Amino acid sequence: MAYVINEDCIACGTCLDECPVDAITEGDIYKIDAEACTDCGTCADVCPTEAINPA
């Protein structure tokens, strides 16, 4: 199951460098490619607003 980013995302970029498979894309609210996400949770661990959660 992939992780998802909700509306609490502040687009700070903290998660981008943490994703080992580059599944996160930038935008007003970042998005995670469900096909590429390996469900490692690294992005969720570093998110300062807790905007990233399991789908």
Number of C-alpha atoms within 10 A of each C-alpha: 11 17 21 19 20 15 10 12 19 16 15 14 15 14 20 18 12 17 18 13 13 14 17 23 13 12 11 10 15 21 18 19 15 15 9 12 19 15 14 14 16 14 24 22 13 14 20 14 12 14 17 25 15 11 10
